[in-house]
Amino acid sequence: MLEKFFYATMITLLLPILLGISPFSKPQSLNFQEITWKNNHIQNTFPET
């Protein structure tokens, strides 16, 4: 369970960086919604057991 959370966190942090989106420097509402959607999608992909 902890490993899944770790991988989900890594993907959530690295995916925007790989896509050229910085989640910390210029927070835009569209990017924030996109990151939030990806985070929810990852949580659905790796449900806590």
PDBQT receptor file of N, H, CA, C and O in Angstrom, charges set to zero:
ATOM      1  N   MET A   1       0.847  -1.199   0.000  1.00  0.00    +0.000 N 
ATOM      2  CA  MET A   1       0.000   0.000   0.000  1.00  0.00    +0.000 C 
ATOM      3  C   MET A   1       0.880   1.245   0.000  1.00  0.00    +0.000 C 
ATOM      4  O   MET A   1       0.594   2.213  -0.705  1.00  0.00    +0.000 OA
ATOM      5  N   LEU A   2       1.945   1.217   0.789  1.00  0.00    +0.000 N 
ATOM      6  H   LEU A   2       2.177   0.430   1.361  1.00  0.00    +0.000 HD
ATOM      7  CA  LEU A   2       2.832   2.378   0.854  1.00  0.00    +0.000 C 
ATOM      8  C   LEU A   2       3.565   2.567  -0.460  1.00  0.00    +0.000 C 
ATOM      9  O   LEU A   2       3.799   3.698  -0.886  1.00  0.00    +0.000 OA
ATOM     10  N   GLU A   3       3.931   1.461  -1.108  1.00  0.00    +0.000 N 
ATOM     11  H   GLU A   3       3.740   0.542  -0.762  1.00  0.00    +0.000 HD
ATOM     12  CA  GLU A   3       4.625   1.560  -2.390  1.00  0.00    +0.000 C 
ATOM     13  C   GLU A   3       3.724   2.182  -3.445  1.00  0.00    +0.000 C 
ATOM     14  O   GLU A   3       4.171   3.004  -4.245  1.00  0.00    +0.000 OA
ATOM     15  N   LYS A   4       2.450   1.788  -3.446  1.00  0.00    +0.000 N 
ATOM     16  H   LYS A   4       2.086   1.121  -2.796  1.00  0.00    +0.000 HD
ATOM     17  CA  LYS A   4       1.512   2.358  -4.414  1.00  0.00    +0.000 C 
ATOM     18  C   LYS A   4       1.381   3.863  -4.192  1.00  0.00    +0.000 C 
ATOM     19  O   LYS A   4       1.342   4.632  -5.152  1.00  0.00    +0.000 OA
ATOM     20  N   PHE A   5       1.313   4.279  -2.938  1.00  0.00    +0.000 N 
ATOM     21  H   PHE A   5       1.345   3.654  -2.159  1.00  0.00    +0.000 HD
ATOM     22  CA  PHE A   5       1.214   5.704  -2.637  1.00  0.00    +0.000 C 
ATOM     23  C   PHE A   5       2.474   6.435  -3.089  1.00  0.00    +0.000 C 
ATOM     24  O   PHE A   5       2.400   7.553  -3.599  1.00  0.00    +0.000 OA
ATOM     25  N   PHE A   6       3.624   5.803  -2.900  1.00  0.00    +0.000 N 
ATOM     26  H   PHE A   6       3.684   4.895  -2.485  1.00  0.00    +0.000 HD
ATOM     27  CA  PHE A   6       4.892   6.397  -3.305  1.00  0.00    +0.000 C 
ATOM     28  C   PHE A   6       4.942   6.572  -4.817  1.00  0.00    +0.000 C 
ATOM     29  O   PHE A   6       5.307   7.638  -5.311  1.00  0.00    +0.000 OA
ATOM     30  N   TYR A   7       4.577   5.529  -5.547  1.00  0.00    +0.000 N 
ATOM     31  H   TYR A   7       4.281   4.662  -5.146  1.00  0.00    +0.000 HD
ATOM     32  CA  TYR A   7       4.587   5.614  -7.007  1.00  0.00    +0.000 C 
ATOM     33  C   TYR A   7       3.572   6.642  -7.498  1.00  0.00    +0.000 C 
ATOM     34  O   TYR A   7       3.852   7.388  -8.437  1.00  0.00    +0.000 OA
ATOM     35  N   ALA A   8       2.403   6.689  -6.877  1.00  0.00    +0.000 N 
ATOM     36  H   ALA A   8       2.176   6.084  -6.114  1.00  0.00    +0.000 HD
ATOM     37  CA  ALA A   8       1.390   7.669  -7.269  1.00  0.00    +0.000 C 
ATOM     38  C   ALA A   8       1.898   9.087  -7.049  1.00  0.00    +0.000 C 
ATOM     39  O   ALA A   8       1.656   9.973  -7.868  1.00  0.00    +0.000 OA
ATOM     40  N   THR A   9       2.605   9.301  -5.935  1.00  0.00    +0.000 N 
ATOM     41  H   THR A   9       2.801   8.581  -5.270  1.00  0.00    +0.000 HD
ATOM     42  CA  THR A   9       3.164  10.618  -5.660  1.00  0.00    +0.000 C 
ATOM     43  C   THR A   9       4.243  10.977  -6.665  1.00  0.00    +0.000 C 
ATOM     44  O   THR A   9       4.295  12.109  -7.147  1.00  0.00    +0.000 OA
ATOM     45  N   MET A  10       5.106  10.017  -6.985  1.00  0.00    +0.000 N 
ATOM     46  H   MET A  10       5.064   9.098  -6.594  1.00  0.00    +0.000 HD
ATOM     47  CA  MET A  10       6.172  10.267  -7.965  1.00  0.00    +0.000 C 
ATOM     48  C   MET A  10       5.579  10.614  -9.324  1.00  0.00    +0.000 C 
ATOM     49  O   MET A  10       6.033  11.552  -9.979  1.00  0.00    +0.000 OA
ATOM     50  N   ILE A  11       4.568   9.863  -9.750  1.00  0.00    +0.000 N 
ATOM     51  H   ILE A  11       4.200   9.101  -9.218  1.00  0.00    +0.000 HD
ATOM     52  CA  ILE A  11       3.936  10.122 -11.047  1.00  0.00    +0.000 C 
ATOM     53  C   ILE A  11       3.278  11.494 -11.035  1.00  0.00    +0.000 C 
ATOM     54  O   ILE A  11       3.386  12.247 -12.004  1.00  0.00    +0.000 OA
ATOM     55  N   THR A  12       2.595  11.821  -9.939  1.00  0.00    +0.000 N 
ATOM     56  H   THR A  12       2.507  11.209  -9.153  1.00  0.00    +0.000 HD
ATOM     57  CA  THR A  12       1.905  13.111  -9.859  1.00  0.00    +0.000 C 
ATOM     58  C   THR A  12       2.891  14.262  -9.933  1.00  0.00    +0.000 C 
ATOM     59  O   THR A  12       2.589  15.300 -10.522  1.00  0.00    +0.000 OA
ATOM     60  N   LEU A  13       4.085  14.087  -9.332  1.00  0.00    +0.000 N 
ATOM     61  H   LEU A  13       4.329  13.244  -8.853  1.00  0.00    +0.000 HD
ATOM     62  CA  LEU A  13       5.066  15.170  -9.339  1.00  0.00    +0.000 C 
ATOM     63  C   LEU A  13       5.867  15.201 -10.630  1.00  0.00    +0.000 C 
ATOM     64  O   LEU A  13       6.183  16.277 -11.136  1.00  0.00    +0.000 OA
ATOM     65  N   LEU A  14       6.200  14.030 -11.171  1.00  0.00    +0.000 N 
ATOM     66  H   LEU A  14       5.942  13.155 -10.760  1.00  0.00    +0.000 HD
ATOM     67  CA  LEU A  14       7.085  13.982 -12.334  1.00  0.00    +0.000 C 
ATOM     68  C   LEU A  14       6.336  14.195 -13.644  1.00  0.00    +0.000 C 
ATOM     69  O   LEU A  14       6.897  14.764 -14.580  1.00  0.00    +0.000 OA
ATOM     70  N   LEU A  15       5.098  13.758 -13.733  1.00  0.00    +0.000 N 
ATOM     71  H   LEU A  15       4.642  13.295 -12.973  1.00  0.00    +0.000 HD
ATOM     72  CA  LEU A  15       4.354  13.868 -14.990  1.00  0.00    +0.000 C 
ATOM     73  C   LEU A  15       4.204  15.310 -15.457  1.00  0.00    +0.000 C 
ATOM     74  O   LEU A  15       4.469  15.591 -16.626  1.00  0.00    +0.000 OA
ATOM     75  N   PRO A  16       3.786  16.249 -14.582  1.00  0.00    +0.000 N 
ATOM     76  CA  PRO A  16       3.714  17.648 -15.036  1.00  0.00    +0.000 C 
ATOM     77  C   PRO A  16       5.076  18.198 -15.435  1.00  0.00    +0.000 C 
ATOM     78  O   PRO A  16       5.163  19.003 -16.362  1.00  0.00    +0.000 OA
ATOM     79  N   ILE A  17       6.138  17.782 -14.758  1.00  0.00    +0.000 N 
ATOM     80  H   ILE A  17       6.068  17.128 -14.005  1.00  0.00    +0.000 HD
ATOM     81  CA  ILE A  17       7.477  18.265 -15.090  1.00  0.00    +0.000 C 
ATOM     82  C   ILE A  17       7.886  17.746 -16.467  1.00  0.00    +0.000 C 
ATOM     83  O   ILE A  17       8.458  18.480 -17.272  1.00  0.00    +0.000 OA
ATOM     84  N   LEU A  18       7.587  16.471 -16.730  1.00  0.00    +0.000 N 
ATOM     85  H   LEU A  18       7.123  15.874 -16.076  1.00  0.00    +0.000 HD
ATOM     86  CA  LEU A  18       7.926  15.892 -18.024  1.00  0.00    +0.000 C 
ATOM     87  C   LEU A  18       7.120  16.547 -19.142  1.00  0.00    +0.000 C 
ATOM     88  O   LEU A  18       7.585  16.636 -20.279  1.00  0.00    +0.000 OA
ATOM     89  N   LEU A  19       5.919  17.002 -18.818  1.00  0.00    +0.000 N 
ATOM     90  H   LEU A  19       5.541  16.930 -17.895  1.00  0.00    +0.000 HD
ATOM     91  CA  LEU A  19       5.073  17.655 -19.816  1.00  0.00    +0.000 C 
ATOM     92  C   LEU A  19       5.399  19.133 -19.941  1.00  0.00    +0.000 C 
ATOM     93  O   LEU A  19       4.794  19.835 -20.752  1.00  0.00    +0.000 OA
ATOM     94  N   GLY A  20       6.344  19.611 -19.151  1.00  0.00    +0.000 N 
ATOM     95  H   GLY A  20       6.835  19.041 -18.492  1.00  0.00    +0.000 HD
ATOM     96  CA  GLY A  20       6.737  21.008 -19.228  1.00  0.00    +0.000 C 
ATOM     97  C   GLY A  20       5.867  21.910 -18.380  1.00  0.00    +0.000 C 
ATOM     98  O   GLY A  20       5.879  23.127 -18.560  1.00  0.00    +0.000 OA
ATOM     99  N   ILE A  21       5.115  21.337 -17.464  1.00  0.00    +0.000 N 
ATOM    100  H   ILE A  21       5.105  20.347 -17.319  1.00  0.00    +0.000 HD
ATOM    101  CA  ILE A  21       4.263  22.134 -16.579  1.00  0.00    +0.000 C 
ATOM    102  C   ILE A  21       4.901  22.168 -15.196  1.00  0.00    +0.000 C 
ATOM    103  O   ILE A  21       5.141  21.124 -14.590  1.00  0.00    +0.000 OA
ATOM    104  N   SER A  22       5.169  23.360 -14.708  1.00  0.00    +0.000 N 
ATOM    105  H   SER A  22       4.974  24.208 -15.201  1.00  0.00    +0.000 HD
ATOM    106  CA  SER A  22       5.735  23.471 -13.368  1.00  0.00    +0.000 C 
ATOM    107  C   SER A  22       4.600  23.675 -12.365  1.00  0.00    +0.000 C 
ATOM    108  O   SER A  22       3.928  24.706 -12.411  1.00  0.00    +0.000 OA
ATOM    109  N   PRO A  23       4.372  22.734 -11.473  1.00  0.00    +0.000 N 
ATOM    110  CA  PRO A  23       3.244  22.828 -10.548  1.00  0.00    +0.000 C 
ATOM    111  C   PRO A  23       3.475  23.837  -9.423  1.00  0.00    +0.000 C 
ATOM    112  O   PRO A  23       2.566  24.120  -8.643  1.00  0.00    +0.000 OA
ATOM    113  N   PHE A  24       4.696  24.381  -9.340  1.00  0.00    +0.000 N 
ATOM    114  H   PHE A  24       5.435  24.152  -9.974  1.00  0.00    +0.000 HD
ATOM    115  CA  PHE A  24       4.998  25.267  -8.214  1.00  0.00    +0.000 C 
ATOM    116  C   PHE A  24       5.230  26.718  -8.638  1.00  0.00    +0.000 C 
ATOM    117  O   PHE A  24       4.880  27.631  -7.890  1.00  0.00    +0.000 OA
ATOM    118  N   SER A  25       5.811  26.954  -9.818  1.00  0.00    +0.000 N 
ATOM    119  H   SER A  25       6.095  26.212 -10.425  1.00  0.00    +0.000 HD
ATOM    120  CA  SER A  25       6.226  28.311 -10.151  1.00  0.00    +0.000 C 
ATOM    121  C   SER A  25       5.061  29.172 -10.621  1.00  0.00    +0.000 C 
ATOM    122  O   SER A  25       4.830  30.255 -10.083  1.00  0.00    +0.000 OA
ATOM    123  N   LYS A  26       4.321  28.691 -11.632  1.00  0.00    +0.000 N 
ATOM    124  H   LYS A  26       4.509  27.811 -12.069  1.00  0.00    +0.000 HD
ATOM    125  CA  LYS A  26       3.225  29.495 -12.187  1.00  0.00    +0.000 C 
ATOM    126  C   LYS A  26       1.920  28.723 -12.073  1.00  0.00    +0.000 C 
ATOM    127  O   LYS A  26       1.508  28.061 -13.025  1.00  0.00    +0.000 OA
ATOM    128  N   PRO A  27       1.273  28.799 -10.935  1.00  0.00    +0.000 N 
ATOM    129  CA  PRO A  27       0.009  28.071 -10.775  1.00  0.00    +0.000 C 
ATOM    130  C   PRO A  27      -1.111  28.704 -11.582  1.00  0.00    +0.000 C 
ATOM    131  O   PRO A  27      -1.551  29.811 -11.271  1.00  0.00    +0.000 OA
ATOM    132  N   GLN A  28      -1.572  28.017 -12.609  1.00  0.00    +0.000 N 
ATOM    133  H   GLN A  28      -1.214  27.118 -12.861  1.00  0.00    +0.000 HD
ATOM    134  CA  GLN A  28      -2.710  28.478 -13.392  1.00  0.00    +0.000 C 
ATOM    135  C   GLN A  28      -3.884  27.552 -13.126  1.00  0.00    +0.000 C 
ATOM    136  O   GLN A  28      -3.706  26.367 -12.845  1.00  0.00    +0.000 OA
ATOM    137  N   SER A  29      -5.085  28.105 -13.219  1.00  0.00    +0.000 N 
ATOM    138  H   SER A  29      -5.230  29.068 -13.448  1.00  0.00    +0.000 HD
ATOM    139  CA  SER A  29      -6.263  27.322 -12.863  1.00  0.00    +0.000 C 
ATOM    140  C   SER A  29      -6.392  26.097 -13.773  1.00  0.00    +0.000 C 
ATOM    141  O   SER A  29      -6.750  25.015 -13.307  1.00  0.00    +0.000 OA
ATOM    142  N   LEU A  30      -6.101  26.264 -15.075  1.00  0.00    +0.000 N 
ATOM    143  H   LEU A  30      -5.811  27.143 -15.453  1.00  0.00    +0.000 HD
ATOM    144  CA  LEU A  30      -6.227  25.144 -15.999  1.00  0.00    +0.000 C 
ATOM    145  C   LEU A  30      -5.231  24.046 -15.649  1.00  0.00    +0.000 C 
ATOM    146  O   LEU A  30      -5.596  22.871 -15.594  1.00  0.00    +0.000 OA
ATOM    147  N   ASN A  31      -3.971  24.422 -15.412  1.00  0.00    +0.000 N 
ATOM    148  H   ASN A  31      -3.675  25.376 -15.456  1.00  0.00    +0.000 HD
ATOM    149  CA  ASN A  31      -2.954  23.432 -15.055  1.00  0.00    +0.000 C 
ATOM    150  C   ASN A  31      -3.298  22.770 -13.721  1.00  0.00    +0.000 C 
ATOM    151  O   ASN A  31      -3.108  21.567 -13.543  1.00  0.00    +0.000 OA
ATOM    152  N   PHE A  32      -3.808  23.579 -12.788  1.00  0.00    +0.000 N 
ATOM    153  H   PHE A  32      -3.962  24.556 -12.933  1.00  0.00    +0.000 HD
ATOM    154  CA  PHE A  32      -4.158  23.014 -11.483  1.00  0.00    +0.000 C 
ATOM    155  C   PHE A  32      -5.276  21.990 -11.626  1.00  0.00    +0.000 C 
ATOM    156  O   PHE A  32      -5.231  20.928 -11.004  1.00  0.00    +0.000 OA
ATOM    157  N   GLN A  33      -6.277  22.305 -12.442  1.00  0.00    +0.000 N 
ATOM    158  H   GLN A  33      -6.313  23.167 -12.947  1.00  0.00    +0.000 HD
ATOM    159  CA  GLN A  33      -7.367  21.349 -12.649  1.00  0.00    +0.000 C 
ATOM    160  C   GLN A  33      -6.858  20.105 -13.342  1.00  0.00    +0.000 C 
ATOM    161  O   GLN A  33      -7.301  18.998 -13.036  1.00  0.00    +0.000 OA
ATOM    162  N   GLU A  34      -5.924  20.274 -14.279  1.00  0.00    +0.000 N 
ATOM    163  H   GLU A  34      -5.564  21.174 -14.527  1.00  0.00    +0.000 HD
ATOM    164  CA  GLU A  34      -5.375  19.123 -14.982  1.00  0.00    +0.000 C 
ATOM    165  C   GLU A  34      -4.604  18.223 -14.014  1.00  0.00    +0.000 C 
ATOM    166  O   GLU A  34      -4.756  17.002 -14.042  1.00  0.00    +0.000 OA
ATOM    167  N   ILE A  35      -3.779  18.830 -13.163  1.00  0.00    +0.000 N 
ATOM    168  H   ILE A  35      -3.656  19.822 -13.140  1.00  0.00    +0.000 HD
ATOM    169  CA  ILE A  35      -3.014  18.059 -12.187  1.00  0.00    +0.000 C 
ATOM    170  C   ILE A  35      -3.964  17.380 -11.200  1.00  0.00    +0.000 C 
ATOM    171  O   ILE A  35      -3.752  16.229 -10.821  1.00  0.00    +0.000 OA
ATOM    172  N   THR A  36      -5.013  18.097 -10.787  1.00  0.00    +0.000 N 
ATOM    173  H   THR A  36      -5.185  19.033 -11.095  1.00  0.00    +0.000 HD
ATOM    174  CA  THR A  36      -5.981  17.510  -9.855  1.00  0.00    +0.000 C 
ATOM    175  C   THR A  36      -6.676  16.324 -10.490  1.00  0.00    +0.000 C 
ATOM    176  O   THR A  36      -6.903  15.308  -9.834  1.00  0.00    +0.000 OA
ATOM    177  N   TRP A  37      -7.020  16.447 -11.774  1.00  0.00    +0.000 N 
ATOM    178  H   TRP A  37      -6.836  17.273 -12.308  1.00  0.00    +0.000 HD
ATOM    179  CA  TRP A  37      -7.680  15.335 -12.467  1.00  0.00    +0.000 C 
ATOM    180  C   TRP A  37      -6.748  14.138 -12.559  1.00  0.00    +0.000 C 
ATOM    181  O   TRP A  37      -7.166  13.000 -12.347  1.00  0.00    +0.000 OA
ATOM    182  N   LYS A  38      -5.483  14.396 -12.877  1.00  0.00    +0.000 N 
ATOM    183  H   LYS A  38      -5.143  15.321 -13.049  1.00  0.00    +0.000 HD
ATOM    184  CA  LYS A  38      -4.510  13.304 -12.966  1.00  0.00    +0.000 C 
ATOM    185  C   LYS A  38      -4.340  12.639 -11.606  1.00  0.00    +0.000 C 
ATOM    186  O   LYS A  38      -4.221  11.417 -11.516  1.00  0.00    +0.000 OA
ATOM    187  N   ASN A  39      -4.328  13.448 -10.546  1.00  0.00    +0.000 N 
ATOM    188  H   ASN A  39      -4.425  14.441 -10.618  1.00  0.00    +0.000 HD
ATOM    189  CA  ASN A  39      -4.172  12.885  -9.209  1.00  0.00    +0.000 C 
ATOM    190  C   ASN A  39      -5.365  11.994  -8.874  1.00  0.00    +0.000 C 
ATOM    191  O   ASN A  39      -5.193  10.909  -8.318  1.00  0.00    +0.000 OA
ATOM    192  N   ASN A  40      -6.578  12.449  -9.212  1.00  0.00    +0.000 N 
ATOM    193  H   ASN A  40      -6.717  13.330  -9.663  1.00  0.00    +0.000 HD
ATOM    194  CA  ASN A  40      -7.759  11.631  -8.954  1.00  0.00    +0.000 C 
ATOM    195  C   ASN A  40      -7.726  10.364  -9.794  1.00  0.00    +0.000 C 
ATOM    196  O   ASN A  40      -8.125   9.297  -9.327  1.00  0.00    +0.000 OA
ATOM    197  N   HIS A  41      -7.255  10.474 -11.026  1.00  0.00    +0.000 N 
ATOM    198  H   HIS A  41      -6.931  11.341 -11.405  1.00  0.00    +0.000 HD
ATOM    199  CA  HIS A  41      -7.166   9.310 -11.905  1.00  0.00    +0.000 C 
ATOM    200  C   HIS A  41      -6.163   8.296 -11.344  1.00  0.00    +0.000 C 
ATOM    201  O   HIS A  41      -6.400   7.089 -11.383  1.00  0.00    +0.000 OA
ATOM    202  N   ILE A  42      -5.049   8.798 -10.826  1.00  0.00    +0.000 N 
ATOM    203  H   ILE A  42      -4.857   9.778 -10.794  1.00  0.00    +0.000 HD
ATOM    204  CA  ILE A  42      -4.041   7.906 -10.244  1.00  0.00    +0.000 C 
ATOM    205  C   ILE A  42      -4.600   7.225  -8.995  1.00  0.00    +0.000 C 
ATOM    206  O   ILE A  42      -4.362   6.038  -8.770  1.00  0.00    +0.000 OA
ATOM    207  N   GLN A  43      -5.345   7.982  -8.186  1.00  0.00    +0.000 N 
ATOM    208  H   GLN A  43      -5.539   8.946  -8.369  1.00  0.00    +0.000 HD
ATOM    209  CA  GLN A  43      -5.929   7.385  -6.987  1.00  0.00    +0.000 C 
ATOM    210  C   GLN A  43      -6.941   6.304  -7.359  1.00  0.00    +0.000 C 
ATOM    211  O   GLN A  43      -7.072   5.300  -6.659  1.00  0.00    +0.000 OA
ATOM    212  N   ASN A  44      -7.662   6.516  -8.474  1.00  0.00    +0.000 N 
ATOM    213  H   ASN A  44      -7.556   7.332  -9.043  1.00  0.00    +0.000 HD
ATOM    214  CA  ASN A  44      -8.609   5.494  -8.925  1.00  0.00    +0.000 C 
ATOM    215  C   ASN A  44      -7.864   4.293  -9.494  1.00  0.00    +0.000 C 
ATOM    216  O   ASN A  44      -8.330   3.159  -9.386  1.00  0.00    +0.000 OA
ATOM    217  N   THR A  45      -6.704   4.548 -10.100  1.00  0.00    +0.000 N 
ATOM    218  H   THR A  45      -6.326   5.469 -10.187  1.00  0.00    +0.000 HD
ATOM    219  CA  THR A  45      -5.914   3.456 -10.665  1.00  0.00    +0.000 C 
ATOM    220  C   THR A  45      -5.260   2.635  -9.552  1.00  0.00    +0.000 C 
ATOM    221  O   THR A  45      -5.154   1.413  -9.654  1.00  0.00    +0.000 OA
ATOM    222  N   PHE A  46      -4.826   3.307  -8.500  1.00  0.00    +0.000 N 
ATOM    223  H   PHE A  46      -4.911   4.300  -8.417  1.00  0.00    +0.000 HD
ATOM    224  CA  PHE A  46      -4.194   2.622  -7.369  1.00  0.00    +0.000 C 
ATOM    225  C   PHE A  46      -5.033   2.834  -6.108  1.00  0.00    +0.000 C 
ATOM    226  O   PHE A  46      -4.652   3.609  -5.230  1.00  0.00    +0.000 OA
ATOM    227  N   PRO A  47      -6.170   2.149  -6.019  1.00  0.00    +0.000 N 
ATOM    228  CA  PRO A  47      -7.011   2.335  -4.817  1.00  0.00    +0.000 C 
ATOM    229  C   PRO A  47      -6.330   1.768  -3.583  1.00  0.00    +0.000 C 
ATOM    230  O   PRO A  47      -5.627   0.760  -3.647  1.00  0.00    +0.000 OA
ATOM    231  N   GLU A  48      -6.549   2.427  -2.477  1.00  0.00    +0.000 N 
ATOM    232  H   GLU A  48      -7.120   3.246  -2.425  1.00  0.00    +0.000 HD
ATOM    233  CA  GLU A  48      -5.951   1.938  -1.228  1.00  0.00    +0.000 C 
ATOM    234  C   GLU A  48      -6.681   0.674  -0.794  1.00  0.00    +0.000 C 
ATOM    235  O   GLU A  48      -7.911   0.616  -0.773  1.00  0.00    +0.000 OA
ATOM    236  N   THR A  49      -5.900  -0.319  -0.454  1.00  0.00    +0.000 N 
ATOM    237  H   THR A  49      -4.901  -0.272  -0.471  1.00  0.00    +0.000 HD
ATOM    238  CA  THR A  49      -6.508  -1.590  -0.055  1.00  0.00    +0.000 C 
ATOM    239  C   THR A  49      -6.350  -1.783   1.437  1.00  0.00    +0.000 C 
ATOM    240  O   THR A  49      -6.794  -2.794   1.980  1.00  0.00    +0.000 OA
TER     241      THR A  49
